Amino acid sequence: MIGKILWLLATLLLAHVQLAEAQQPKKVPRIGWLVFVNSKADPRPPFFDSLRSLGWLEGKNIMIERRYANDSYARL
């Protein structure tokens, strides 16, 4: 009787461990921002302000990758 109870407990324990899986990291949405001229003096485009007003915060729940062509059509 005790052997059956131990077998049942071991089976339940192993079944529980089998069902446990590692959580996959969430994929963060990514936006590519390509600009022809690299100018640090330009204010942030309204596009980024609109994203912020919708709750998308750069570095928290969205990634924005900026690339600059530095006045070169070849780099575009």
N, C-alpha and C positions, 0 to 999 in steps of 0.2 A: 504493500500500500504506500509506504513512504517512498519507495523507489519510483512508483508511478507519479507521485506528486512532484518529486525532484525532476523527473523527466519532463513533466508538463511545465514546470517553472523554467527549466533550461530551454525548452522549445519556445516558450513565450518570450524569454529574454533574447534569444537569438533572432527570432522573427522581428522583434522590435528594433534590434541593432541593424538588421538587414534593411528595414524601411527607412532608417535615418540616412539622409543624404546631405552632402555639403551644399550650402546655398551658393548659387552662382552669383557673381557680382552683377549688379545692374549695368546695362550698357548706357553710357551717358551720350545723349544726342550731341552731334558735332556739326558745326557750321564752318564752311570754308569761306573766307573773306579775301578776295583778290582785288588789289588796288593798283592802278597804274603808277601813281606818284606816291612816294613815301614822304608824307608830310606829317610831322608830329604836332603841328600847330592847328590842324583841322579839328574842329569839335567832333564829338562822337556823332556818327550818323543817326538820324531819327529811327532807323531800323533797330539799333541796339536799345534805344529808349523804349520803343514799343515792346521789345522782348521783355525788358525789365518790368514794364507795367503789366504784362501778362503773367508775371511770376517766374520767368526764366532768369536765373542769376548765374552769370558767368563764373565758372570755377566751382559752382555748387551743384547745379542740375543741368548744366549745358556747357559745352566747350566750344570756343570760337578760335579757329586757327587763322591767323592773319598772314598773308603773303603779299609782298610788295614787288612790283616789277621794276621799280627805280627808273622810270622813263624809258624802258626798253620793251619794244614790241616783241622781240625775240623771247624775252622772259615770260611774256604772257602765255 
